[in-house]
Amino acid sequence: MALLEEVTQVAVQPADKTNINRLWKIAGILLVVTIIEFIFAFSLPHDWKWMKISIFVGLTFVKAFYIVSEFMHLKHETKVLIWSIVLPMIFVVWLIIALIYEGGAILGVR
Amino acid sequence: MASTAVAEQTNKNLWGGGVSPLKASYGKLMMWFFLLSDAFTFSGLLITYGLLRYSHPAFLGRVADFIPSQEYWPIPEKIFDGLPFLHGISIPLAFVGLMTFILIMSSVTMVLAVEAGHRMDRKNVMKWMLWTIIGGLTFLGCQAWEWSHFIAGSGKEGWGIDLNGDGILQMGVDFFGANLHMNEYGPQLFADLFFFITGFHGTHVFSGVVLNAIVFYQASVGTFERRGHYEMIEKVGLYWHFVDLVWVFVFTFFYLI
């Protein structure tokens, strides 16, 4: 019991306010971007189909960047680790292009 | 012989062993590469959605006149416009917006738990982990409501599938809602993809909540203090942020576009 009490007396370091404020700031950015997406979803005309799609995809990548780089801390890892996570995503880009093209072809013969 | 040993010492190869070239622990690296593979899985699902949606005709009339049909892909904001306790009122996308807010907030509380862990601050780790777990459970509750609403049917005028062909949509006779072989809202694939994509994401949220509960328990009994570090919070945190990240994409591709 004495041993257990000894090991649980760990020195707690004081909180760094600037660090915590930075995290809340990023949270604020994520929420503001989501609100902007909502405003665009209902204010832009429906005929601007591809325009709207590009805006939404662009804003989604803004959010993804903040989540991965700051919340998941990837921005502060070594370069090799960053690239070994980001580069394989090229395959996803390829799959998007290939399958959307394919979807258009299926629509054409339907 | 001695001189070669010295030469090896000074000319140390980064990948020659003895050091961590990526400056991250084994467990953290494995979590990253697992998440990469999981990102491929979700990409496959979402791109399949894109393919199937694009290969179906779009609804061409005015948005206000939208009525679902098997002939064209539905407009998501017309399908997902319900809110709990406000039955029959159309508030497009508000509920998924709320779910997005809840998940982003739980991601923030997670990162605050990680930050407290760096400072060996057990009390704050427990506090923020508990908020993260509550956020995750709230999200799952919202998803349960979303699913049951989708399955039970919208109850809107003129919606539903006319089963006996008499032109009158009647409760108990005709079909309302959706399942894996009938769908009131549009082509069958729309409902199938809804169940599969949000279901697969919800399964991830559920396992995330379980992992969070486990590390919350371990933090509370002092496991990480005895270990000397709170890295397990970071690893579970990576998974939790990933679940949030996937939802950001599901929100855009399934609900917004």
Interface residues (C-beta under 8 A of the other chain):
Chain A: L4 V7 T8 V10 A11 V12 Q13 P14 A15 N19 I20 L23 W24 A27 L30 L31 T34 E37 F38 A41 F42 H46 K49 K52 I53 F56 V57 L59 T60 K63 A64 I67 V68 E70 F71 M72 H73 E77 T78 V80 L81 I85 P88 M89 F91 V92 L95 I96 L99 I100 E102 G103 G104 I106 L107 R110
Chain B: P21 L22 K23 A24 L29 W32 L36 A39 F40 S43 G44 I47 T48 G50 L51 L52 R53 Y54 S55 H56 P57 A58 V63 E77 P92 L93 G97 T100 F101 I104 M105 S107 V108 M110 V111 L112 E115 A116 H118 R119 M120 D121 R122 K123 N124 G222 E225 R226 E234 G237 L238 H241 F242 D244 L245 V248 F249 T252 L256 I257
